[in-house]
Amino acid sequence: MYVERGGSKEARDRIVQNFVGRQEAIEVENAGFAPMCIFAEATTTNGTHIIPFKRGAFTAIRTVTPTFFSIAGGVISPTYDVIDLMPLYLLLISSSYFRCAKINIMPDFTPTPWMLENHDDKGNEPWEIYAWCVRDSISKHSGIKILDEKLSLKDKKAFESLMNGYSDRVEVNG
């Protein structure tokens, strides 16, 4: 299933309910679906911080398998999504480093009532608490810091414009 960003709230809610139905079919009905891969942040980052997760993977309060990537080597990372594609390719090709990409698959993470009660200060909804716990676990296993500050798409686009030389200054969260 391919999901585009944006769209109406109703469309996003329908997509989340499809995820919920699939997670319940897998965990309760033992249906034979292939695993889903969801970027829980709903985007990618440069690997230095984990931003808050979106609700999609956590709404059903079902077991998830936390996974994170680590890329070692070089001073230019292929995850720099704020640089236009061609300059990024040129930088990657011109740097004479070997890179090692590693997928780290953690043990399944199943939410418990104790977890939801013990960490109830981390969110208003059960999915927010669950998402916080998974993100905290990934942070502890990976060493990647947590970034609680939310950046809007507008802020990200402004930073991208700065990094690509289209503007001389950027205002973030302003």
C-alpha positions as CSV (number, residue, x, y, z in Angstrom):
1,M,0.0,0.0,0.0
2,Y,1.4,3.4,-1.0
3,V,0.3,6.4,1.1
4,E,0.8,10.0,0.1
5,R,1.3,12.8,2.5
6,G,-1.4,15.3,3.1
7,G,-5.0,14.8,2.0
8,S,-8.1,15.3,4.1
9,K,-8.4,14.3,7.7
10,E,-11.1,11.7,6.7
11,A,-8.7,10.2,4.2
12,R,-5.9,10.0,6.8
13,D,-8.3,8.5,9.3
14,R,-9.4,5.8,6.7
15,I,-5.7,4.9,6.1
16,V,-5.1,4.6,9.9
17,Q,-8.2,2.4,10.2
18,N,-6.8,0.1,7.4
19,F,-3.6,-0.2,9.4
20,V,-5.6,-1.0,12.6
21,G,-7.7,-3.7,10.7
22,R,-4.5,-5.3,9.3
23,Q,-2.7,-5.3,12.7
24,E,-5.8,-6.9,14.3
25,A,-6.1,-9.5,11.5
26,I,-2.4,-10.4,12.0
27,E,-2.3,-10.5,15.8
28,V,-5.8,-11.7,16.6
29,E,-7.0,-13.7,13.6
30,N,-3.5,-15.0,12.8
31,A,-3.9,-13.8,9.1
32,G,-0.9,-14.4,6.9
33,F,-0.1,-10.8,5.8
34,A,3.4,-9.8,4.9
35,P,5.0,-7.4,7.4
36,M,4.5,-3.7,6.9
37,C,7.3,-1.2,7.1
38,I,6.1,2.2,8.4
39,F,8.3,5.2,9.0
40,A,6.7,6.0,12.3
41,E,8.0,9.6,12.2
42,A,6.1,9.8,8.8
43,T,9.4,11.1,7.3
44,T,13.0,10.3,7.5
45,T,15.7,12.2,9.5
46,N,19.4,12.6,9.2
47,G,20.0,9.9,11.8
48,T,21.0,12.2,14.6
49,H,17.6,12.5,16.3
50,I,14.3,10.7,16.5
51,I,11.3,13.0,16.1
52,P,7.9,12.3,17.6
53,F,6.1,9.3,16.0
54,K,2.7,9.7,14.2
55,R,-0.3,7.6,15.3
56,G,-0.7,5.2,12.4
57,A,1.4,2.3,13.6
58,F,0.3,2.7,17.3
59,T,-3.4,3.4,17.2
60,A,-4.4,-0.3,17.4
61,I,-2.2,-0.7,20.5
62,R,-0.8,-3.9,18.9
63,T,2.7,-5.5,18.8
64,V,5.3,-3.7,16.6
65,T,8.8,-4.6,15.7
66,P,11.0,-1.5,16.3
67,T,13.7,-1.2,13.6
68,F,16.3,1.5,12.9
69,F,19.0,2.1,10.4
70,S,22.5,3.0,11.0
71,I,24.9,4.2,8.3
72,A,28.6,4.4,9.1
73,G,31.4,6.0,7.1
74,G,31.9,9.2,5.3
75,V,31.2,12.8,6.1
76,I,28.2,13.0,3.8
77,S,25.2,10.9,4.7
78,P,22.8,9.5,2.1
79,T,20.0,10.5,4.6
80,Y,20.6,14.2,4.1
81,D,17.1,14.8,2.6
82,V,17.4,18.6,2.6
83,I,20.0,18.6,-0.2
84,D,18.7,18.3,-3.8
85,L,19.2,14.8,-5.2
86,M,21.8,15.6,-7.9
87,P,24.2,17.5,-5.6
88,L,23.8,14.8,-2.9
89,Y,24.7,12.1,-5.5
90,L,27.7,14.1,-6.6
91,L,28.9,14.6,-3.0
92,L,28.4,10.9,-2.2
93,I,30.3,9.8,-5.3
94,S,33.1,12.3,-4.8
95,S,33.7,11.3,-1.2
96,S,36.1,8.3,-1.1
97,Y,34.6,6.5,1.8
98,F,33.0,3.1,2.1
99,R,29.7,3.2,3.8
100,C,28.2,0.4,5.9
101,A,24.4,0.4,6.2
102,K,23.0,-1.8,9.0
103,I,19.3,-2.6,9.7
104,N,18.8,-3.1,13.4
105,I,15.7,-5.1,14.2
106,M,14.8,-5.1,17.9
107,P,12.6,-7.6,19.7
108,D,8.8,-7.3,19.3
109,F,7.4,-4.6,21.5
110,T,4.0,-5.4,23.0
111,P,2.2,-2.7,25.0
112,T,1.0,-3.5,28.5
113,P,-1.6,-1.9,30.8
114,W,1.3,-1.3,33.3
115,M,3.3,0.6,30.6
116,L,0.3,2.8,29.7
117,E,-0.4,3.6,33.3
118,N,3.2,4.1,34.4
119,H,4.0,6.5,31.5
120,D,0.7,8.3,31.3
121,D,2.5,11.6,31.6
122,K,3.9,11.0,28.1
123,G,0.7,11.6,26.2
124,N,-3.1,12.1,26.3
125,E,-4.0,9.1,24.3
126,P,-2.9,5.4,24.7
127,W,-1.3,5.5,21.2
128,E,0.8,8.6,22.2
129,I,2.1,6.8,25.3
130,Y,2.9,3.6,23.4
131,A,4.6,5.6,20.6
132,W,6.7,7.4,23.2
133,C,7.8,4.1,24.8
134,V,8.8,2.6,21.5
135,R,10.7,5.8,20.6
136,D,12.4,5.8,24.0
137,S,13.4,2.2,23.6
138,I,14.9,2.8,20.1
139,S,16.8,5.8,21.5
140,K,18.3,3.7,24.3
141,H,19.3,0.9,21.9
142,S,20.6,3.1,19.1
143,G,22.1,6.0,21.0
144,I,20.1,8.3,18.8
145,K,18.8,11.3,20.7
146,I,15.2,12.2,21.1
147,L,14.0,15.5,19.6
148,D,10.6,16.5,21.0
149,E,10.4,19.8,19.1
150,K,8.1,19.4,16.2
151,L,9.2,20.9,12.9
152,S,6.5,21.7,10.4
153,L,6.7,20.9,6.7
154,K,7.0,24.7,6.2
155,D,10.1,24.8,8.5
156,K,11.7,21.8,6.8
157,K,11.1,23.3,3.3
158,A,12.6,26.6,4.5
159,F,15.7,24.8,5.8
160,E,16.0,22.8,2.6
161,S,15.9,26.1,0.7
162,L,18.7,27.5,2.8
163,M,20.8,24.3,2.4
164,N,20.4,24.4,-1.4
165,G,21.4,28.0,-1.7
166,Y,17.9,29.2,-2.7
167,S,17.7,31.6,0.3
168,D,20.1,33.4,2.5
169,R,18.4,32.9,5.9
170,V,15.8,30.7,7.5
171,E,13.4,31.1,10.4
172,V,12.4,27.9,12.1
173,N,9.4,27.6,14.5
174,G,8.7,31.2,13.9
